[in-house]
Amino acid sequence: MSFFKKRKTTFNPFSILFYLIAFCLLVRVLLPYSSTSIIWFPISNTNGFVKTEYTLTVGEKIRLKVKAKNVRIQYSTSDFKVASVNRSGIVYAKRTGVVIICASYHNMKFNCRIRVVDS
């Protein structure tokens, strides 16, 4: 009498499909922004912002729109006393003046001019 019984193996397409989907989700979680096929960015000689100039009143806020999808963009301001920007691209107008908001992604940089006026 044999101690180990032989299992009859059958082809199960659902288990293969499960492992394929699990692998794709794992790759998507670990490498969310590395594939160039899902990233669209404008040609480097054009501006990446939808609108390049805004006029705000003191205390107003707007969200900058960028012509890109599925990328992590870093924002910076030329003068944080006039206007500040957070990592989501929301600009808060603090006092009167002109500020340049810069959006950068790898080696590409785009500028947007924000004019802040009194109400």
Biopython code that builds the backbone (N, CA, C, O; Angstrom):
import numpy as np
from Bio.PDB.StructureBuilder import StructureBuilder

atoms = [
    (1, "MET", "N", (0.825, -1.161, 0.000)),
    (1, "MET", "CA", (0.000, 0.000, 0.000)),
    (1, "MET", "C", (0.885, 1.245, 0.000)),
    (1, "MET", "O", (1.866, 1.317, 0.740)),
    (2, "SER", "N", (0.539, 2.203, -0.818)),
    (2, "SER", "CA", (1.335, 3.414, -0.959)),
    (2, "SER", "C", (0.879, 4.463, 0.052)),
    (2, "SER", "O", (-0.315, 4.641, 0.292)),
    (3, "PHE", "N", (1.850, 5.145, 0.633)),
    (3, "PHE", "CA", (1.536, 6.166, 1.620)),
    (3, "PHE", "C", (0.960, 7.421, 0.950)),
    (3, "PHE", "O", (0.011, 8.018, 1.459)),
    (4, "PHE", "N", (1.531, 7.811, -0.181)),
    (4, "PHE", "CA", (1.063, 8.985, -0.906)),
    (4, "PHE", "C", (0.128, 8.562, -2.022)),
    (4, "PHE", "O", (0.429, 7.657, -2.800)),
    (5, "LYS", "N", (-0.997, 9.226, -2.086)),
    (5, "LYS", "CA", (-1.919, 8.947, -3.173)),
    (5, "LYS", "C", (-1.643, 9.920, -4.303)),
    (5, "LYS", "O", (-1.342, 11.090, -4.067)),
    (6, "LYS", "N", (-1.742, 9.446, -5.496)),
    (6, "LYS", "CA", (-1.554, 10.321, -6.652)),
    (6, "LYS", "C", (-2.822, 11.135, -6.847)),
    (6, "LYS", "O", (-3.929, 10.598, -6.881)),
    (7, "ARG", "N", (-2.631, 12.478, -6.980)),
    (7, "ARG", "CA", (-3.763, 13.351, -7.247)),
    (7, "ARG", "C", (-3.945, 13.470, -8.747)),
    (7, "ARG", "O", (-2.982, 13.558, -9.508)),
    (8, "LYS", "N", (-5.145, 13.471, -9.132)),
    (8, "LYS", "CA", (-5.436, 13.651, -10.552)),
    (8, "LYS", "C", (-5.435, 15.156, -10.825)),
    (8, "LYS", "O", (-6.248, 15.887, -10.260)),
    (9, "THR", "N", (-4.542, 15.614, -11.673)),
    (9, "THR", "CA", (-4.447, 17.040, -11.978)),
    (9, "THR", "C", (-5.333, 17.351, -13.168)),
    (9, "THR", "O", (-5.369, 16.622, -14.159)),
    (10, "THR", "N", (-6.043, 18.456, -13.036)),
    (10, "THR", "CA", (-6.907, 18.910, -14.123)),
    (10, "THR", "C", (-6.536, 20.341, -14.464)),
    (10, "THR", "O", (-5.996, 21.074, -13.635)),
    (11, "PHE", "N", (-6.825, 20.716, -15.656)),
    (11, "PHE", "CA", (-6.572, 22.071, -16.128)),
    (11, "PHE", "C", (-7.708, 22.969, -15.658)),
    (11, "PHE", "O", (-8.872, 22.728, -15.979)),
    (12, "ASN", "N", (-7.369, 24.003, -14.898)),
    (12, "ASN", "CA", (-8.374, 24.924, -14.376)),
    (12, "ASN", "C", (-8.090, 26.320, -14.932)),
    (12, "ASN", "O", (-7.159, 26.978, -14.467)),
    (13, "PRO", "N", (-8.859, 26.788, -15.907)),
    (13, "PRO", "CA", (-8.592, 28.111, -16.496)),
    (13, "PRO", "C", (-8.860, 29.256, -15.530)),
    (13, "PRO", "O", (-8.279, 30.330, -15.682)),
    (14, "PHE", "N", (-9.728, 29.055, -14.536)),
    (14, "PHE", "CA", (-10.021, 30.124, -13.592)),
    (14, "PHE", "C", (-8.838, 30.418, -12.672)),
    (14, "PHE", "O", (-8.612, 31.569, -12.299)),
    (15, "SER", "N", (-8.092, 29.391, -12.310)),
    (15, "SER", "CA", (-6.930, 29.639, -11.460)),
    (15, "SER", "C", (-5.848, 30.385, -12.231)),
    (15, "SER", "O", (-5.160, 31.232, -11.661)),
    (16, "ILE", "N", (-5.689, 30.091, -13.490)),
    (16, "ILE", "CA", (-4.720, 30.816, -14.315)),
    (16, "ILE", "C", (-5.151, 32.268, -14.467)),
    (16, "ILE", "O", (-4.321, 33.173, -14.385)),
    (17, "LEU", "N", (-6.427, 32.494, -14.684)),
    (17, "LEU", "CA", (-6.953, 33.849, -14.800)),
    (17, "LEU", "C", (-6.777, 34.609, -13.484)),
    (17, "LEU", "O", (-6.421, 35.787, -13.493)),
    (18, "PHE", "N", (-7.021, 33.946, -12.365)),
    (18, "PHE", "CA", (-6.838, 34.570, -11.054)),
    (18, "PHE", "C", (-5.397, 35.007, -10.852)),
    (18, "PHE", "O", (-5.148, 36.139, -10.436)),
    (19, "TYR", "N", (-4.439, 34.123, -11.141)),
    (19, "TYR", "CA", (-3.035, 34.464, -10.957)),
    (19, "TYR", "C", (-2.588, 35.561, -11.920)),
    (19, "TYR", "O", (-1.739, 36.374, -11.557)),
    (20, "LEU", "N", (-3.125, 35.609, -13.117)),
    (20, "LEU", "CA", (-2.791, 36.653, -14.076)),
    (20, "LEU", "C", (-3.293, 38.013, -13.600)),
    (20, "LEU", "O", (-2.572, 39.007, -13.686)),
    (21, "ILE", "N", (-4.509, 38.061, -13.106)),
    (21, "ILE", "CA", (-5.063, 39.319, -12.590)),
    (21, "ILE", "C", (-4.302, 39.759, -11.339)),
    (21, "ILE", "O", (-4.018, 40.946, -11.177)),
    (22, "ALA", "N", (-3.971, 38.828, -10.464)),
    (22, "ALA", "CA", (-3.219, 39.165, -9.254)),
    (22, "ALA", "C", (-1.843, 39.710, -9.613)),
    (22, "ALA", "O", (-1.371, 40.655, -8.981)),
    (23, "PHE", "N", (-1.202, 39.136, -10.605)),
    (23, "PHE", "CA", (0.106, 39.630, -11.041)),
    (23, "PHE", "C", (-0.007, 41.035, -11.618)),
    (23, "PHE", "O", (0.833, 41.885, -11.322)),
    (24, "CYS", "N", (-1.029, 41.300, -12.439)),
    (24, "CYS", "CA", (-1.217, 42.631, -13.021)),
    (24, "CYS", "C", (-1.481, 43.674, -11.949)),
    (24, "CYS", "O", (-0.967, 44.790, -12.037)),
    (25, "LEU", "N", (-2.272, 43.336, -10.940)),
    (25, "LEU", "CA", (-2.533, 44.272, -9.851)),
    (25, "LEU", "C", (-1.276, 44.531, -9.029)),
    (25, "LEU", "O", (-1.040, 45.659, -8.596)),
    (26, "LEU", "N", (-0.488, 43.519, -8.817)),
    (26, "LEU", "CA", (0.757, 43.685, -8.081)),
    (26, "LEU", "C", (1.708, 44.610, -8.830)),
    (26, "LEU", "O", (2.330, 45.483, -8.225)),
    (27, "VAL", "N", (1.821, 44.427, -10.125)),
    (27, "VAL", "CA", (2.674, 45.295, -10.931)),
    (27, "VAL", "C", (2.141, 46.720, -10.909)),
    (27, "VAL", "O", (2.926, 47.666, -10.836)),
    (28, "ARG", "N", (0.824, 46.896, -10.971)),
    (28, "ARG", "CA", (0.221, 48.227, -10.958)),
    (28, "ARG", "C", (0.471, 48.929, -9.632)),
    (28, "ARG", "O", (0.680, 50.142, -9.613)),
    (29, "VAL", "N", (0.455, 48.196, -8.523)),
    (29, "VAL", "CA", (0.689, 48.804, -7.218)),
    (29, "VAL", "C", (2.160, 49.150, -7.036)),
    (29, "VAL", "O", (2.484, 50.229, -6.538)),
    (30, "LEU", "N", (3.045, 48.256, -7.429)),
    (30, "LEU", "CA", (4.469, 48.494, -7.214)),
    (30, "LEU", "C", (5.066, 49.492, -8.192)),
    (30, "LEU", "O", (5.984, 50.226, -7.825)),
    (31, "LEU", "N", (4.581, 49.543, -9.408)),
    (31, "LEU", "CA", (5.117, 50.444, -10.425)),
    (31, "LEU", "C", (3.998, 51.276, -11.033)),
    (31, "LEU", "O", (3.681, 51.093, -12.209)),
    (32, "PRO", "N", (3.386, 52.186, -10.275)),
    (32, "PRO", "CA", (2.194, 52.870, -10.795)),
    (32, "PRO", "C", (2.470, 53.871, -11.900)),
    (32, "PRO", "O", (1.595, 54.114, -12.731)),
    (33, "TYR", "N", (3.660, 54.460, -11.939)),
    (33, "TYR", "CA", (3.898, 55.528, -12.906)),
    (33, "TYR", "C", (5.136, 55.279, -13.766)),
    (33, "TYR", "O", (5.705, 56.231, -14.301)),
    (34, "SER", "N", (5.554, 54.062, -13.909)),
    (34, "SER", "CA", (6.793, 53.819, -14.635)),
    (34, "SER", "C", (6.586, 53.521, -16.109)),
    (34, "SER", "O", (7.518, 53.664, -16.902)),
    (35, "SER", "N", (5.409, 53.117, -16.486)),
    (35, "SER", "CA", (5.176, 52.753, -17.878)),
    (35, "SER", "C", (4.931, 54.004, -18.713)),
    (35, "SER", "O", (4.082, 54.825, -18.364)),
    (36, "THR", "N", (5.661, 54.155, -19.805)),
    (36, "THR", "CA", (5.488, 55.341, -20.641)),
    (36, "THR", "C", (4.258, 55.239, -21.516)),
    (36, "THR", "O", (3.861, 56.234, -22.122)),
    (37, "SER", "N", (3.647, 54.086, -21.603)),
    (37, "SER", "CA", (2.457, 53.953, -22.431)),
    (37, "SER", "C", (1.234, 54.591, -21.793)),
    (37, "SER", "O", (0.292, 54.944, -22.502)),
    (38, "ILE", "N", (1.221, 54.751, -20.453)),
    (38, "ILE", "CA", (0.079, 55.369, -19.806)),
    (38, "ILE", "C", (0.307, 56.841, -19.512)),
    (38, "ILE", "O", (-0.604, 57.520, -19.039)),
    (39, "ILE", "N", (1.492, 57.346, -19.779)),
    (39, "ILE", "CA", (1.796, 58.734, -19.478)),
    (39, "ILE", "C", (1.725, 59.546, -20.768)),
    (39, "ILE", "O", (2.359, 59.214, -21.769)),
    (40, "TRP", "N", (0.952, 60.598, -20.717)),
    (40, "TRP", "CA", (0.923, 61.521, -21.835)),
    (40, "TRP", "C", (1.372, 62.863, -21.322)),
    (40, "TRP", "O", (0.785, 63.404, -20.385)),
    (41, "PHE", "N", (2.392, 63.399, -21.918)),
    (41, "PHE", "CA", (2.848, 64.721, -21.552)),
    (41, "PHE", "C", (3.077, 65.502, -22.831)),
    (41, "PHE", "O", (3.512, 64.930, -23.830)),
    (42, "PRO", "N", (2.798, 66.776, -22.821)),
    (42, "PRO", "CA", (2.952, 67.548, -24.048)),
    (42, "PRO", "C", (4.399, 67.632, -24.489)),
    (42, "PRO", "O", (5.317, 67.355, -23.717)),
    (43, "ILE", "N", (4.587, 68.013, -25.724)),
    (43, "ILE", "CA", (5.941, 68.194, -26.254)),
    (43, "ILE", "C", (6.633, 69.272, -25.437)),
    (43, "ILE", "O", (5.995, 70.244, -25.032)),
    (44, "SER", "N", (7.928, 69.116, -25.189)),
    (44, "SER", "CA", (8.628, 69.972, -24.240)),
    (44, "SER", "C", (8.686, 71.441, -24.648)),
    (44, "SER", "O", (8.972, 72.285, -23.798)),
    (45, "ASN", "N", (8.428, 71.785, -25.913)),
    (45, "ASN", "CA", (8.492, 73.196, -26.289)),
    (45, "ASN", "C", (7.152, 73.904, -26.112)),
    (45, "ASN", "O", (7.064, 75.101, -26.387)),
    (46, "THR", "N", (6.120, 73.219, -25.671)),
    (46, "THR", "CA", (4.845, 73.860, -25.360)),
    (46, "THR", "C", (4.653, 73.858, -23.858)),
    (46, "THR", "O", (5.330, 73.124, -23.138)),
    (47, "ASN", "N", (3.736, 74.673, -23.388)),
    (47, "ASN", "CA", (3.519, 74.737, -21.953)),
    (47, "ASN", "C", (2.580, 73.625, -21.518)),
    (47, "ASN", "O", (1.630, 73.291, -22.225)),
    (48, "GLY", "N", (2.849, 73.057, -20.355)),
    (48, "GLY", "CA", (2.057, 71.944, -19.858)),
    (48, "GLY", "C", (0.791, 72.354, -19.132)),
    (48, "GLY", "O", (-0.053, 71.505, -18.849)),
    (49, "PHE", "N", (0.637, 73.637, -18.823)),
    (49, "PHE", "CA", (-0.567, 74.099, -18.161)),
    (49, "PHE", "C", (-1.668, 74.341, -19.178)),
    (49, "PHE", "O", (-1.396, 74.733, -20.312)),
    (50, "VAL", "N", (-2.909, 74.108, -18.775)),
    (50, "VAL", "CA", (-4.044, 74.376, -19.649)),
    (50, "VAL", "C", (-4.164, 75.879, -19.874)),
    (50, "VAL", "O", (-4.412, 76.323, -20.995)),
    (51, "LYS", "N", (-3.991, 76.651, -18.824)),
    (51, "LYS", "CA", (-4.017, 78.107, -18.907)),
    (51, "LYS", "C", (-2.743, 78.617, -18.249)),
    (51, "LYS", "O", (-2.383, 78.147, -17.170)),
    (52, "THR", "N", (-2.052, 79.569, -18.871)),
    (52, "THR", "CA", (-0.750, 79.995, -18.370)),
    (52, "THR", "C", (-0.789, 81.264, -17.547)),
    (52, "THR", "O", (0.230, 81.636, -16.967)),
    (53, "GLU", "N", (-1.925, 81.947, -17.471)),
    (53, "GLU", "CA", (-2.022, 83.163, -16.661)),
    (53, "GLU", "C", (-3.359, 83.206, -15.930)),
    (53, "GLU", "O", (-4.406, 82.887, -16.493)),
    (54, "TYR", "N", (-3.297, 83.604, -14.671)),
    (54, "TYR", "CA", (-4.497, 83.758, -13.857)),
    (54, "TYR", "C", (-4.406, 85.072, -13.102)),
    (54, "TYR", "O", (-3.314, 85.542, -12.784)),
    (55, "THR", "N", (-5.556, 85.661, -12.819)),
    (55, "THR", "CA", (-5.642, 86.818, -11.937)),
    (55, "THR", "C", (-6.562, 86.445, -10.785)),
    (55, "THR", "O", (-7.716, 86.070, -10.990)),
    (56, "LEU", "N", (-6.031, 86.555, -9.567)),
    (56, "LEU", "CA", (-6.768, 86.186, -8.366)),
    (56, "LEU", "C", (-6.875, 87.385, -7.439)),
    (56, "LEU", "O", (-6.054, 88.301, -7.497)),
    (57, "THR", "N", (-7.885, 87.377, -6.591)),
    (57, "THR", "CA", (-7.958, 88.361, -5.527)),
    (57, "THR", "C", (-7.379, 87.741, -4.265)),
    (57, "THR", "O", (-7.271, 86.520, -4.154)),
    (58, "VAL", "N", (-7.010, 88.585, -3.322)),
    (58, "VAL", "CA", (-6.407, 88.108, -2.076)),
    (58, "VAL", "C", (-7.422, 87.220, -1.347)),
    (58, "VAL", "O", (-8.583, 87.596, -1.188)),
    (59, "GLY", "N", (-6.985, 86.068, -0.918)),
    (59, "GLY", "CA", (-7.844, 85.113, -0.228)),
    (59, "GLY", "C", (-8.487, 84.085, -1.141)),
    (59, "GLY", "O", (-9.089, 83.128, -0.653)),
    (60, "GLU", "N", (-8.378, 84.253, -2.440)),
    (60, "GLU", "CA", (-8.981, 83.312, -3.391)),
    (60, "GLU", "C", (-8.037, 82.137, -3.628)),
    (60, "GLU", "O", (-6.826, 82.247, -3.433)),
    (61, "LYS", "N", (-8.605, 81.024, -4.048)),
    (61, "LYS", "CA", (-7.784, 79.858, -4.376)),
    (61, "LYS", "C", (-8.305, 79.223, -5.664)),
    (61, "LYS", "O", (-9.499, 79.275, -5.960)),
    (62, "ILE", "N", (-7.393, 78.626, -6.417)),
    (62, "ILE", "CA", (-7.735, 77.914, -7.648)),
    (62, "ILE", "C", (-6.905, 76.642, -7.719)),
    (62, "ILE", "O", (-5.901, 76.497, -7.022)),
    (63, "ARG", "N", (-7.338, 75.734, -8.561)),
    (63, "ARG", "CA", (-6.569, 74.515, -8.824)),
    (63, "ARG", "C", (-6.015, 74.612, -10.236)),
    (63, "ARG", "O", (-6.768, 74.794, -11.194)),
    (64, "LEU", "N", (-4.709, 74.491, -10.364)),
    (64, "LEU", "CA", (-4.062, 74.542, -11.675)),
    (64, "LEU", "C", (-4.301, 73.235, -12.412)),
    (64, "LEU", "O", (-4.197, 72.155, -11.830)),
    (65, "LYS", "N", (-4.620, 73.339, -13.683)),
    (65, "LYS", "CA", (-4.849, 72.158, -14.504)),
    (65, "LYS", "C", (-3.645, 71.956, -15.419)),
    (65, "LYS", "O", (-3.185, 72.885, -16.083)),
    (66, "VAL", "N", (-3.154, 70.737, -15.437)),
    (66, "VAL", "CA", (-1.987, 70.379, -16.226)),
    (66, "VAL", "C", (-2.406, 69.396, -17.301)),
    (66, "VAL", "O", (-3.277, 68.555, -17.074)),
    (67, "LYS", "N", (-1.787, 69.497, -18.481)),
    (67, "LYS", "CA", (-2.098, 68.602, -19.600)),
    (67, "LYS", "C", (-1.352, 67.282, -19.441)),
    (67, "LYS", "O", (-0.545, 66.919, -20.297)),
    (68, "ALA", "N", (-1.611, 66.579, -18.375)),
    (68, "ALA", "CA", (-0.942, 65.306, -18.133)),
    (68, "ALA", "C", (-1.866, 64.400, -17.343)),
    (68, "ALA", "O", (-2.733, 64.861, -16.600)),
    (69, "LYS", "N", (-1.667, 63.113, -17.518)),
    (69, "LYS", "CA", (-2.457, 62.123, -16.799)),
    (69, "LYS", "C", (-1.511, 61.106, -16.190)),
    (69, "LYS", "O", (-0.501, 60.732, -16.786)),
    (70, "ASN", "N", (-1.860, 60.668, -14.995)),
    (70, "ASN", "CA", (-1.134, 59.591, -14.311)),
    (70, "ASN", "C", (0.337, 59.898, -14.069)),
    (70, "ASN", "O", (1.181, 59.009, -14.178)),
    (71, "VAL", "N", (0.650, 61.145, -13.741)),
    (71, "VAL", "CA", (2.028, 61.492, -13.414)),
    (71, "VAL", "C", (2.042, 62.246, -12.092)),
    (71, "VAL", "O", (1.063, 62.896, -11.726)),
    (72, "ARG", "N", (3.123, 62.156, -11.403)),
    (72, "ARG", "CA", (3.313, 62.903, -10.162)),
    (72, "ARG", "C", (4.059, 64.183, -10.497)),
    (72, "ARG", "O", (5.196, 64.154, -10.969)),
    (73, "ILE", "N", (3.410, 65.289, -10.248)),
    (73, "ILE", "CA", (3.967, 66.590, -10.588)),
    (73, "ILE", "C", (4.328, 67.310, -9.302)),
    (73, "ILE", "O", (3.579, 67.269, -8.326)),
    (74, "GLN", "N", (5.480, 67.970, -9.304)),
    (74, "GLN", "CA", (5.896, 68.766, -8.156)),
    (74, "GLN", "C", (5.688, 70.235, -8.502)),
    (74, "GLN", "O", (6.103, 70.704, -9.561)),
    (75, "TYR", "N", (5.041, 70.946, -7.595)),
    (75, "TYR", "CA", (4.772, 72.363, -7.789)),
    (75, "TYR", "C", (5.666, 73.184, -6.874)),
    (75, "TYR", "O", (5.999, 72.768, -5.764)),
    (76, "SER", "N", (6.049, 74.362, -7.364)),
    (76, "SER", "CA", (6.806, 75.301, -6.539)),
    (76, "SER", "C", (6.384, 76.713, -6.905)),
    (76, "SER", "O", (5.850, 76.952, -7.989)),
    (77, "THR", "N", (6.627, 77.643, -5.996)),
    (77, "THR", "CA", (6.257, 79.031, -6.204)),
    (77, "THR", "C", (7.502, 79.906, -6.134)),
    (77, "THR", "O", (8.460, 79.580, -5.433)),
    (78, "SER", "N", (7.483, 81.010, -6.859)),
    (78, "SER", "CA", (8.632, 81.907, -6.837)),
    (78, "SER", "C", (8.615, 82.805, -5.604)),
    (78, "SER", "O", (9.672, 83.273, -5.181)),
    (79, "ASP", "N", (7.452, 83.059, -5.020)),
    (79, "ASP", "CA", (7.356, 83.887, -3.820)),
    (79, "ASP", "C", (6.195, 83.379, -2.968)),
    (79, "ASP", "O", (5.032, 83.633, -3.280)),
    (80, "PHE", "N", (6.510, 82.669, -1.907)),
    (80, "PHE", "CA", (5.453, 82.078, -1.077)),
    (80, "PHE", "C", (4.688, 83.121, -0.271)),
    (80, "PHE", "O", (3.622, 82.821, 0.265)),
    (81, "LYS", "N", (5.219, 84.355, -0.176)),
    (81, "LYS", "CA", (4.491, 85.410, 0.531)),
    (81, "LYS", "C", (3.324, 85.940, -0.303)),
    (81, "LYS", "O", (2.328, 86.410, 0.247)),
    (82, "VAL", "N", (3.446, 85.863, -1.620)),
    (82, "VAL", "CA", (2.374, 86.326, -2.508)),
    (82, "VAL", "C", (1.341, 85.233, -2.711)),
    (82, "VAL", "O", (0.143, 85.478, -2.575)),
    (83, "ALA", "N", (1.791, 84.031, -3.034)),
    (83, "ALA", "CA", (0.883, 82.906, -3.258)),
    (83, "ALA", "C", (1.608, 81.614, -2.922)),
    (83, "ALA", "O", (2.803, 81.470, -3.183)),
    (84, "SER", "N", (0.874, 80.684, -2.344)),
    (84, "SER", "CA", (1.451, 79.377, -2.040)),
    (84, "SER", "C", (0.737, 78.322, -2.874)),
    (84, "SER", "O", (-0.388, 78.528, -3.331)),
    (85, "VAL", "N", (1.403, 77.197, -3.064)),
    (85, "VAL", "CA", (0.829, 76.100, -3.832)),
    (85, "VAL", "C", (1.111, 74.807, -3.081)),
    (85, "VAL", "O", (2.203, 74.611, -2.545)),
    (86, "ASN", "N", (0.109, 73.922, -3.047)),
    (86, "ASN", "CA", (0.328, 72.635, -2.391)),
    (86, "ASN", "C", (0.638, 71.574, -3.440)),
    (86, "ASN", "O", (0.711, 71.874, -4.632)),
    (87, "ARG", "N", (0.819, 70.345, -2.999)),
    (87, "ARG", "CA", (1.236, 69.303, -3.945)),
    (87, "ARG", "C", (0.128, 68.851, -4.883)),
    (87, "ARG", "O", (0.389, 68.130, -5.846)),
    (88, "SER", "N", (-1.112, 69.267, -4.612)),
    (88, "SER", "CA", (-2.219, 68.959, -5.524)),
    (88, "SER", "C", (-2.388, 70.019, -6.610)),
    (88, "SER", "O", (-3.203, 69.845, -7.516)),
    (89, "GLY", "N", (-1.639, 71.104, -6.533)),
    (89, "GLY", "CA", (-1.739, 72.163, -7.527)),
    (89, "GLY", "C", (-2.744, 73.235, -7.166)),
    (89, "GLY", "O", (-3.168, 73.996, -8.037)),
    (90, "ILE", "N", (-3.140, 73.316, -5.899)),
    (90, "ILE", "CA", (-4.072, 74.356, -5.471)),
    (90, "ILE", "C", (-3.269, 75.565, -5.014)),
    (90, "ILE", "O", (-2.411, 75.468, -4.136)),
    (91, "VAL", "N", (-3.567, 76.712, -5.631)),
    (91, "VAL", "CA", (-2.850, 77.956, -5.357)),
    (91, "VAL", "C", (-3.700, 78.804, -4.433)),
    (91, "VAL", "O", (-4.887, 79.010, -4.687)),
    (92, "TYR", "N", (-3.092, 79.301, -3.350)),
    (92, "TYR", "CA", (-3.750, 80.192, -2.397)),
    (92, "TYR", "C", (-3.126, 81.580, -2.533)),
    (92, "TYR", "O", (-1.921, 81.739, -2.338)),
    (93, "ALA", "N", (-3.947, 82.594, -2.870)),
    (93, "ALA", "CA", (-3.471, 83.965, -2.999)),
    (93, "ALA", "C", (-3.400, 84.599, -1.619)),
    (93, "ALA", "O", (-4.393, 84.605, -0.892)),
    (94, "LYS", "N", (-2.219, 85.143, -1.241)),
    (94, "LYS", "CA", (-2.031, 85.694, 0.102)),
    (94, "LYS", "C", (-2.004, 87.221, 0.111)),
    (94, "LYS", "O", (-2.703, 87.846, 0.909)),
    (95, "ARG", "N", (-1.206, 87.826, -0.765)),
    (95, "ARG", "CA", (-1.130, 89.284, -0.830)),
    (95, "ARG", "C", (-0.863, 89.715, -2.263)),
    (95, "ARG", "O", (-0.545, 88.884, -3.114)),
    (96, "THR", "N", (-0.990, 91.008, -2.534)),
    (96, "THR", "CA", (-0.870, 91.496, -3.907)),
    (96, "THR", "C", (0.550, 91.294, -4.428)),
    (96, "THR", "O", (1.530, 91.379, -3.688)),
    (97, "GLY", "N", (0.621, 91.024, -5.721)),
    (97, "GLY", "CA", (1.901, 90.823, -6.383)),
    (97, "GLY", "C", (1.765, 89.830, -7.514)),
    (97, "GLY", "O", (0.671, 89.378, -7.850)),
    (98, "VAL", "N", (2.907, 89.503, -8.092)),
    (98, "VAL", "CA", (2.954, 88.549, -9.199)),
    (98, "VAL", "C", (3.879, 87.409, -8.797)),
    (98, "VAL", "O", (4.959, 87.633, -8.250)),
    (99, "VAL", "N", (3.447, 86.194, -9.074)),
    (99, "VAL", "CA", (4.224, 85.015, -8.712)),
    (99, "VAL", "C", (4.205, 84.046, -9.888)),
    (99, "VAL", "O", (3.237, 83.989, -10.646)),
    (100, "ILE", "N", (5.272, 83.295, -10.026)),
    (100, "ILE", "CA", (5.372, 82.252, -11.053)),
    (100, "ILE", "C", (5.277, 80.902, -10.350)),
    (100, "ILE", "O", (6.061, 80.603, -9.450)),
    (101, "ILE", "N", (4.308, 80.093, -10.771)),
    (101, "ILE", "CA", (4.172, 78.726, -10.265)),
    (101, "ILE", "C", (4.833, 77.799, -11.276)),
    (101, "ILE", "O", (4.529, 77.844, -12.468)),
    (102, "CYS", "N", (5.724, 76.973, -10.796)),
    (102, "CYS", "CA", (6.458, 76.056, -11.670)),
    (102, "CYS", "C", (6.000, 74.629, -11.389)),
    (102, "CYS", "O", (5.968, 74.195, -10.237)),
    (103, "ALA", "N", (5.649, 73.908, -12.439)),
    (103, "ALA", "CA", (5.314, 72.489, -12.334)),
    (103, "ALA", "C", (6.444, 71.708, -12.984)),
    (103, "ALA", "O", (6.829, 71.993, -14.118)),
    (104, "SER", "N", (6.967, 70.738, -12.279)),
    (104, "SER", "CA", (8.076, 69.971, -12.843)),
    (104, "SER", "C", (7.775, 68.483, -12.775)),
    (104, "SER", "O", (7.186, 67.974, -11.821)),
    (105, "TYR", "N", (8.205, 67.820, -13.827)),
    (105, "TYR", "CA", (8.085, 66.370, -13.932)),
    (105, "TYR", "C", (9.339, 65.869, -14.610)),
    (105, "TYR", "O", (9.556, 66.147, -15.789)),
    (106, "HIS", "N", (10.163, 65.143, -13.896)),
    (106, "HIS", "CA", (11.477, 64.691, -14.362)),
    (106, "HIS", "C", (12.280, 65.889, -14.840)),
    (106, "HIS", "O", (12.603, 66.753, -14.025)),
    (107, "ASN", "N", (12.614, 65.983, -16.108)),
    (107, "ASN", "CA", (13.426, 67.098, -16.590)),
    (107, "ASN", "C", (12.602, 68.168, -17.295)),
    (107, "ASN", "O", (13.177, 69.084, -17.883)),
    (108, "MET", "N", (11.282, 68.081, -17.256)),
    (108, "MET", "CA", (10.423, 69.067, -17.895)),
    (108, "MET", "C", (9.889, 70.034, -16.850)),
    (108, "MET", "O", (9.473, 69.618, -15.769)),
    (109, "LYS", "N", (9.899, 71.338, -17.173)),
    (109, "LYS", "CA", (9.381, 72.353, -16.267)),
    (109, "LYS", "C", (8.467, 73.283, -17.043)),
    (109, "LYS", "O", (8.760, 73.674, -18.173)),
    (110, "PHE", "N", (7.336, 73.635, -16.402)),
    (110, "PHE", "CA", (6.361, 74.516, -17.019)),
    (110, "PHE", "C", (5.983, 75.600, -16.032)),
    (110, "PHE", "O", (5.897, 75.353, -14.830)),
    (111, "ASN", "N", (5.755, 76.812, -16.545)),
    (111, "ASN", "CA", (5.475, 77.955, -15.695)),
    (111, "ASN", "C", (4.067, 78.484, -15.925)),
    (111, "ASN", "O", (3.526, 78.420, -17.029)),
    (112, "CYS", "N", (3.496, 79.005, -14.855)),
    (112, "CYS", "CA", (2.192, 79.649, -14.898)),
    (112, "CYS", "C", (2.303, 80.940, -14.098)),
    (112, "CYS", "O", (2.801, 80.937, -12.972)),
    (113, "ARG", "N", (1.840, 82.040, -14.677)),
    (113, "ARG", "CA", (1.931, 83.345, -14.027)),
    (113, "ARG", "C", (0.634, 83.647, -13.280)),
    (113, "ARG", "O", (-0.454, 83.598, -13.852)),
    (114, "ILE", "N", (0.770, 83.955, -12.008)),
    (114, "ILE", "CA", (-0.375, 84.277, -11.162)),
    (114, "ILE", "C", (-0.235, 85.736, -10.718)),
    (114, "ILE", "O", (0.768, 86.118, -10.115)),
    (115, "ARG", "N", (-1.249, 86.539, -11.023)),
    (115, "ARG", "CA", (-1.292, 87.935, -10.570)),
    (115, "ARG", "C", (-2.324, 88.012, -9.466)),
    (115, "ARG", "O", (-3.477, 87.627, -9.661)),
    (116, "VAL", "N", (-1.915, 88.510, -8.301)),
    (116, "VAL", "CA", (-2.806, 88.643, -7.158)),
    (116, "VAL", "C", (-3.086, 90.120, -6.950)),
    (116, "VAL", "O", (-2.161, 90.922, -6.821)),
    (117, "VAL", "N", (-4.384, 90.485, -6.915)),
    (117, "VAL", "CA", (-4.801, 91.870, -6.756)),
    (117, "VAL", "C", (-5.728, 91.980, -5.539)),
    (117, "VAL", "O", (-6.293, 90.987, -5.079)),
    (118, "ASP", "N", (-5.871, 93.211, -5.029)),
    (118, "ASP", "CA", (-6.832, 93.452, -3.942)),
    (118, "ASP", "C", (-8.235, 93.456, -4.508)),
    (118, "ASP", "O", (-8.449, 93.782, -5.676)),
    (119, "SER", "N", (-9.188, 93.089, -3.666)),
    (119, "SER", "CA", (-10.573, 93.073, -4.124)),
    (119, "SER", "C", (-11.219, 94.439, -4.055)),
    (119, "SER", "O", (-12.389, 94.587, -4.408)),
]
sb = StructureBuilder()
sb.init_structure("model")
sb.init_model(0)
sb.init_chain("A")
sb.init_seg("    ")
for serial, (resi, resn, name, xyz) in enumerate(atoms, 1):
    if name == "N":
        sb.init_residue(resn, " ", resi, " ")
    sb.init_atom(name, np.array(xyz, "f"), 0.0, 1.0, " ", f" {name:<3s}", serial, name[0])
structure = sb.get_structure()
